[in-house]
Amino acid sequence: MPFSPSPRPAALTEHVLGGASPLGDRTALIDAHTAEPTSYGALLTAVHQVRTGLADAGVAHGTVVALQIPNGAALPVLLHAALSLGAVVTPVGVLSSPQETRRQLAHSNASVLVTCPPGRPPDVPAREGLRTFTLASADAGHDFAGLRHDTPHPPVPPGCTGRGEDLALLPYSSGTTGLPKGVMLTHASLVAGMTAMEAAHRVAADETVLATGPFTHVYALQCALHPALRAGARTITLRRFDPALMLRLAERHGVTRIYLTPAVLAALAAAPHLAARHDLSALRLVVSASAPLGAGLHRQAEEILRAPVIEGFGMTETGNCTHIVPDTGPRAVGTVGHALPGTECRVVPLDGSVPAGPGRAGELQIRGPQTMAGYLADPRATAATLEPDGWLHTGDVGLLGPDGGLKLTGRIKELIKYKDYQVAPAELEDVLRTHPDVMDAAVVGVPDPAAGEVPKAYVVLGRPTSLEAIQRHVADQVAPYKKIRRIEAVDRIPRSATGKILRHRLASGD
């Protein structure tokens, strides 16, 4: 069924919280670290009261508000208080360095920064006139640094002034290359992405959702938190990933859906005894995204968590998933499902411009109502990523099956050029992780005078073992040109907050 946009596109806040008023004392959020619950009634009251405080602080339609806040009830309150005023919210990672934060604040032209420990605001103002508010806690029960005003509680959302093609979110992403760029996501695109996703992935009101990633990233925000709030479900807010804590929470609160990344699943697979100690009978579904999962890890995860695992695909530039395996029905291991309603996808060979047929690999390109409007103040990067006719270059390599299901195999900028062959690191990483002594792995291309580049593996070992034996393990399962030529044991694989391998840090020796 094709997606049909509303003739009057709703604001994101209206879409997420528009049905929350009758829910009253039903629990909306539970803080994983304090066990403090926040009801839907309390959440709506806080949104309205903080909205008033932000307006008094000068926030209005078009104002850019930066939020550097860990997961907790305060983040959705501030987010929707700002959005309902027509402001643009730029989320800042709590682990960002002061220099990174300063750059984002300056580039986004932010006028207001709301931060909270462990966020690290810039040590000097990012721009003249920036107002900074520091929260004592990520909980909703505090005073929001004076931004919460005790005013009567009208229906919420209270006449949202931003909607349609107005900008809503301005997250920063490196895209397919380069420094982080401001991704312009409108109310219309974010609502369209959520609406399309509901066709395959619908949270019920009686569910309890747990997301391990930061809500400052679109995966945790748009695929986990917002669908749960829209459904009237409960969400456990987890500020930092701890596998033992996550499993305790799943048992204690009867978690029904968990949103993870392959890195988290790899950590659980490396310590299967942890999950065996807990009652996970309430768990209905595990969702993995941000990187290819791999068939081996997929099967391990289902065995350990004793629940179905499905994969999805999306990126910051699409504001949501564009593909996801449906909640029910057949599940093809190794695929991220079909394009969601209203979303087009094509695979274009790296050496051509004509879309490839089933089974032939190439770059995945997406077109749909959920894609970004472009990169802020960067027409060159926008033109390189977004075609005039709306096709978005994802930088991901994949292939379509005969039925249209999508399988991801790597990323263009990560592809290793070994002589005349192209080698996808993700494929080799999946094989490496099947070795019983490998806890985690990453593969990068390193220069070689004879071959141009050769694959080098970095592995985290669970116990001392022969690196040569690991190389032979991979060689026995891949084509000769894909063999691991160099290998090094490391203490950890550097990853971003969303679980993506930071290959440039491995290649540079950081």
C-alpha positions in Angstrom: 0.0 0.0 0.0 1.6 3.3 -1.1 2.2 6.0 1.5 -0.1 9.0 1.1 1.1 12.1 2.8 -1.5 14.1 4.8 -2.9 17.2 2.9 -1.9 19.1 6.1 1.4 17.7 7.3 1.5 17.5 11.0 4.3 18.9 13.1 6.5 16.2 14.6 5.3 16.9 18.1 1.7 16.6 17.1 2.4 13.3 15.4 4.3 11.9 18.4 2.3 13.3 21.4 -1.0 14.3 19.8 -2.8 11.3 21.3 -1.1 11.4 24.7 -3.5 13.7 26.6 -6.0 10.9 27.5 -3.3 8.6 28.8 -2.9 10.5 32.1 -1.1 8.4 34.7 0.1 5.7 32.3 3.9 5.4 32.4 5.6 6.9 29.4 9.3 6.7 30.5 11.3 4.9 33.2 14.8 6.0 34.0 17.0 2.9 34.0 19.5 4.3 36.5 17.1 5.9 39.1 13.9 3.8 38.4 12.0 7.1 38.3 8.9 6.9 36.2 7.4 9.7 34.1 3.7 9.5 33.2 2.2 10.8 30.0 0.4 13.5 32.0 3.6 14.6 33.6 5.5 14.5 30.3 2.9 16.7 28.6 2.8 19.2 31.6 6.6 19.5 31.5 6.6 20.1 27.7 4.1 22.9 28.1 5.9 24.5 31.1 9.4 24.3 29.5 7.9 25.6 26.2 6.9 28.7 28.1 10.4 29.1 29.6 12.1 28.7 26.2 9.8 31.3 24.7 10.7 33.7 27.5 14.4 33.0 26.7 13.8 34.2 23.2 13.2 30.9 21.4 10.8 31.3 18.5 10.1 30.0 15.0 13.4 29.3 13.3 15.6 29.6 16.4 18.3 26.9 16.5 18.4 25.1 19.9 21.2 22.8 20.7 20.5 19.9 23.1 23.5 18.1 24.6 21.6 15.8 27.0 22.0 12.1 27.9 19.0 9.8 27.6 16.4 10.5 30.2 13.0 12.2 30.4 14.5 15.7 30.1 15.5 15.2 26.5 12.0 14.5 24.9 10.6 17.3 27.1 13.1 19.9 25.8 13.0 18.5 22.3 9.2 18.8 21.9 9.0 22.1 23.9 11.4 23.6 21.3 9.8 22.0 18.3 6.3 23.2 19.3 7.6 26.7 19.2 8.8 26.2 15.6 12.5 26.0 16.7 15.1 23.8 15.0 16.8 21.4 17.3 20.4 20.3 16.7 21.3 17.3 18.9 24.9 17.3 20.2 26.5 14.1 21.4 27.2 14.1 25.1 30.7 12.6 24.4 31.6 15.3 21.9 34.7 17.2 22.7 34.4 20.9 23.5 36.0 21.6 20.1 33.5 19.4 18.3 30.7 21.0 20.2 31.9 24.5 19.4 32.1 23.7 15.7 28.6 22.3 15.6 27.1 25.3 17.5 28.9 27.8 15.3 28.0 26.0 12.0 24.3 25.5 13.0 24.1 29.1 14.2 22.6 27.9 17.5 21.3 30.6 19.8 20.5 28.4 22.8 22.4 25.5 24.2 20.9 23.2 26.9 23.5 20.8 28.4 23.7 18.3 31.2 26.5 16.2 32.7 28.2 14.3 31.2 28.0 16.7 28.3 31.0 18.8 27.6 30.0 22.3 26.5 32.6 24.4 24.8 35.1 26.2 27.1 34.5 29.4 25.2 31.3 30.6 23.5 30.7 29.1 20.1 29.3 32.4 18.9 28.3 35.8 20.3 24.9 35.8 21.9 24.8 32.0 22.7 22.7 31.4 25.8 23.7 28.3 27.8 21.4 26.5 30.3 22.9 23.6 32.4 20.6 21.0 33.8 21.5 19.3 37.1 20.1 16.0 35.9 18.6 14.2 32.8 15.5 13.4 34.8 12.2 15.3 34.2 11.7 16.0 37.9 14.2 18.9 38.1 13.7 22.5 37.3 15.3 22.5 33.8 17.8 25.1 34.8 15.0 27.7 35.3 13.4 27.0 32.0 10.3 25.3 33.5 7.6 27.8 34.3 4.7 26.9 36.5 1.8 27.7 34.2 -1.7 26.2 33.7 -1.7 22.9 31.7 -3.7 23.3 28.4 -4.0 20.5 25.8 -0.6 19.5 24.4 0.8 19.9 21.8 -0.2 23.6 22.2 -0.6 25.0 18.7 2.7 24.0 17.2 4.0 26.7 15.0 6.5 24.6 13.0 5.2 22.0 10.5 5.4 20.8 6.9 8.6 21.9 5.1 9.9 23.8 8.2 13.1 22.4 9.5 12.7 20.4 12.7 16.0 18.5 13.3 19.5 19.4 12.4 21.7 16.3 13.4 25.3 16.2 12.2 26.6 13.3 10.0 29.7 12.6 8.0 27.5 11.3 5.2 29.6 9.3 2.7 32.8 11.3 3.3 34.3 14.3 5.1 33.6 16.2 8.3 30.2 16.2 10.0 27.6 18.1 8.1 24.3 19.5 9.2 21.5 17.2 7.9 18.3 19.2 7.3 15.3 17.2 8.3 11.8 18.7 8.1 8.7 18.0 10.0 7.1 16.5 6.9 10.1 14.2 6.2 10.2 13.0 9.8 6.5 12.3 10.0 6.6 10.6 6.6 9.4 8.3 7.8 7.5 7.3 11.0 4.2 6.8 9.1 5.9 4.6 6.5 7.7 2.5 9.1 4.4 1.8 10.9 3.3 -0.3 7.9 5.9 -3.0 8.8 6.9 -2.2 12.4 4.2 -1.1 14.8 4.6 -0.8 18.5 1.5 -1.7 20.6 0.3 0.3 23.6 1.0 -2.6 26.0 4.7 -2.9 25.1 7.8 -1.9 27.0 10.7 -0.6 24.7 14.4 -0.5 25.5 16.8 1.4 23.2 20.6 1.2 24.0 21.6 4.1 21.7 21.5 7.8 22.4 18.3 9.7 21.5 20.5 12.4 20.0 20.8 9.9 17.0 17.8 9.3 14.6 17.9 5.5 15.1 17.1 5.6 18.8 14.9 8.7 18.5 12.8 8.0 15.4 12.8 4.2 15.4 12.5 3.5 19.1 11.5 6.4 21.4 9.0 8.3 19.1 7.1 5.2 17.9 6.7 4.1 21.5 5.4 7.5 22.7 3.0 7.7 19.7 1.7 4.2 20.7 1.3 5.1 24.4 3.9 2.4 25.3 6.6 2.5 28.0 10.2 3.3 27.2 13.2 2.5 29.4 15.8 5.3 29.0 19.3 3.9 29.3 22.1 6.5 29.4 25.0 4.2 28.8 25.2 0.6 27.5 25.9 -2.0 30.1 25.0 -5.6 29.0 24.4 -6.8 32.5 22.2 -3.8 33.3 20.3 -4.1 30.0 19.4 -7.8 30.7 18.3 -7.0 34.3 16.1 -4.3 33.0 14.6 -6.6 30.3 13.7 -9.1 33.0 12.5 -6.6 35.7 10.3 -4.5 33.4 9.1 -7.2 31.0 10.7 -5.5 28.0 9.1 -6.6 24.7 11.3 -4.8 22.2 15.0 -4.0 22.3 16.7 -1.8 19.7 20.4 -2.6 19.4 23.4 -2.4 17.1 25.6 -5.3 15.8 28.3 -4.1 18.2 26.0 -4.6 21.2 24.9 -8.0 19.9 28.6 -9.0 19.5 29.2 -8.0 23.1 26.3 -10.2 24.2 27.5 -13.1 22.0 30.9 -12.9 23.6 29.3 -13.4 27.1 26.3 -15.7 26.5 26.2 -16.7 30.2 24.9 -13.2 31.0 21.6 -13.7 29.1 21.2 -17.2 30.4 20.8 -15.9 33.9 17.7 -13.8 33.1 14.1 -14.4 32.3 13.6 -12.9 28.8 10.2 -14.5 28.2 8.5 -11.2 27.6 10.8 -10.3 24.8 9.0 -10.3 21.4 11.5 -8.7 19.1 15.0 -7.5 18.8 15.9 -4.9 16.2 19.4 -4.4 14.8 20.5 -1.5 12.6 23.4 0.9 11.9 25.6 -1.8 10.2 25.2 -5.2 8.6 24.6 -7.9 11.2 25.9 -10.9 9.4 24.3 -14.4 9.3 26.5 -15.9 12.0 26.0 -13.2 14.6 22.3 -13.1 13.7 21.9 -16.7 14.6 23.9 -16.4 17.8 21.8 -13.4 18.9 18.6 -15.3 18.4 19.9 -18.2 20.4 21.2 -16.1 23.3 18.2 -13.7 23.6 15.7 -16.4 22.8 13.7 -14.0 20.6 13.4 -13.1 16.8 16.0 -10.7 15.5 15.2 -8.5 12.6 17.4 -5.9 10.7 16.6 -2.5 9.4 18.4 0.1 7.3 18.4 3.8 7.5 20.8 6.7 7.9 20.8 10.2 9.4 20.1 11.6 5.9 16.8 9.6 5.8 15.7 10.5 9.3 14.4 7.0 9.9 14.5 3.5 8.5 13.9 3.1 4.8 13.9 -0.7 5.0 13.0 -3.0 7.9 12.1 -6.7 8.1 8.4 -6.9 9.2 7.5 -7.7 12.8 5.7 -10.8 11.7 6.0 -13.2 8.8 9.0 -14.8 7.1 12.4 -13.5 8.1 15.3 -13.8 5.6 18.5 -13.8 7.6 21.0 -11.4 6.2 18.6 -8.9 4.7 17.1 -5.7 5.9 13.8 -6.3 4.2 12.0 -4.4 1.5 11.7 -0.6 1.0 8.9 0.8 3.1 5.7 2.2 1.5 6.3 5.3 -0.5 10.1 4.6 -0.6 12.0 3.7 -3.8 15.3 2.0 -3.8 17.7 1.0 -6.6 21.2 -0.5 -6.8 23.5 1.1 -9.2 26.8 -0.7 -10.2 29.9 1.2 -9.1 31.1 1.3 -12.7 27.8 2.5 -14.3 24.7 4.6 -14.0 22.0 2.0 -14.9 20.3 0.3 -12.0 21.4 -3.3 -11.5 19.2 -6.3 -11.7 18.7 -8.8 -8.8 21.8 -10.3 -7.4 24.2 -7.7 -8.7 26.0 -5.5 -6.2 26.2 -1.7 -6.4 25.5 1.5 -4.5 22.2 1.7 -2.8 20.2 4.8 -3.6 17.0 5.9 -1.9 14.2 8.2 -3.0 11.2 9.0 -0.8 9.4 11.6 1.3 11.6 10.9 4.3 14.9 12.0 2.8 16.7 15.1 3.9 16.3 18.5 2.4 20.1 18.8 2.0 23.2 19.7 4.1 23.1 23.0 5.8 25.2 25.7 4.0 27.0 23.0 1.9 25.7 23.0 -1.6 28.7 21.0 -2.9 28.1 18.1 -0.5 24.4 18.3 -1.1 24.8 18.0 -4.8 27.2 15.1 -4.4 24.7 13.2 -2.2 21.3 14.3 -3.4 20.4 14.1 -7.1 18.1 16.8 -8.6 15.4 14.2 -9.1 15.5 13.2 -5.4 17.7 10.1 -5.4 19.9 10.0 -2.3 23.4 8.3 -2.6 23.7 6.3 0.6 27.4 5.2 0.1 26.3 1.7 1.1 26.9 -1.3 -1.1 24.2 -3.9 -1.4 22.2 -6.1 -3.7 18.5 -6.8 -4.2 17.1 -10.3 -4.1 14.6 -11.6 -6.7 11.8 -10.5 -4.4 13.2 -7.1 -3.8 14.7 -7.8 -0.4 17.9 -5.8 0.3 21.2 -7.3 1.5 23.9 -4.9 2.6 27.5 -5.9 2.0 29.6 -2.8 2.9 30.2 0.8 2.2 31.8 2.4 -0.9 34.3 4.5 1.0 35.3 1.4 3.0 35.8 -0.9 0.0 39.3 -2.3 -0.2 40.7 -2.3 -3.8 42.9 -5.4 -3.9 44.3 -5.4 -7.4 41.3 -5.5 -9.7 38.9 -6.7 -7.0 36.8 -4.9 -4.5 36.6 -6.3 -1.0 33.9 -5.4 1.5 35.2 -5.2 5.1 31.9 -6.1 6.7 31.9 -9.5 4.9 35.3 -10.3 6.4 34.3 -9.0 9.8 31.4 -11.4 9.9 33.7 -14.3 9.1 36.2 -13.2 11.7 33.5 -13.1 14.4 32.7 -16.7 13.8 36.1 -17.7 15.2 35.6 -18.9 18.8 38.4 -16.7 20.2 37.4 -13.5 18.4 35.2 -11.1 20.5 35.2 -8.2 18.0 36.8 -7.4 14.7 37.3 -4.6 12.2 38.9 -4.7 8.7 40.5 -1.8 6.8 42.5 -1.5 3.6 46.2 -0.7 4.0 48.6 0.3 1.2 50.5 -2.4 -0.6 53.0 -1.8 -3.4 52.0 -4.9 -5.3 48.2 -5.0 -4.8 47.3 -1.4 -4.2 45.6 -2.3 -0.9 45.3 -5.4 1.2 42.8 -6.2 3.9 44.2 -5.8 7.4 42.2 -7.2 10.4 42.1 -5.8 13.9 40.8 -8.4 16.4 39.8 -8.3 20.1 40.6 -11.7 21.5 38.7 -13.5 24.2 41.8 -15.5 25.1 45.3 -15.9 23.7 45.4 -17.6 20.4 47.4 -17.8 17.1 46.7 -14.9 14.8 47.9 -17.0 11.9 45.1 -19.5 12.8 42.6 -16.8 12.6 43.9 -15.8 9.2 43.5 -19.4 8.0 40.0 -19.5 9.5 39.0 -16.6 7.2 41.0 -18.0 4.1 39.1 -21.2 4.3 35.7 -19.4 3.9 36.4 -16.6 1.3 37.7 -16.2 -2.2 41.5 -16.0 -2.4 41.5 -12.2 -3.1 39.6 -11.6 0.1 42.1 -13.2 2.4 43.3 -11.3 5.5 46.9 -10.4 4.6 47.7 -8.6 7.8 46.3 -9.0 11.3 46.8 -7.3 14.7 45.4 -7.9 18.1 44.0 -4.8 19.9 42.2 -4.1 23.2 39.1 -2.6 21.6 37.6 -1.6 18.3 36.9 2.1 18.2 33.2 2.8 17.5 30.9 5.8 17.3 28.0 6.3 19.7 25.8 4.4 17.2 28.1 1.5 17.0 29.8 2.2 13.6 33.4 1.2 13.4 35.7 4.3 13.2 38.0 2.8 10.6 40.0 6.0 10.1 41.2 5.8 13.7 42.4 2.2 13.1 44.1 3.2 9.9 45.9 6.1 11.6 46.9 4.1 14.6 44.9 6.1 17.1 
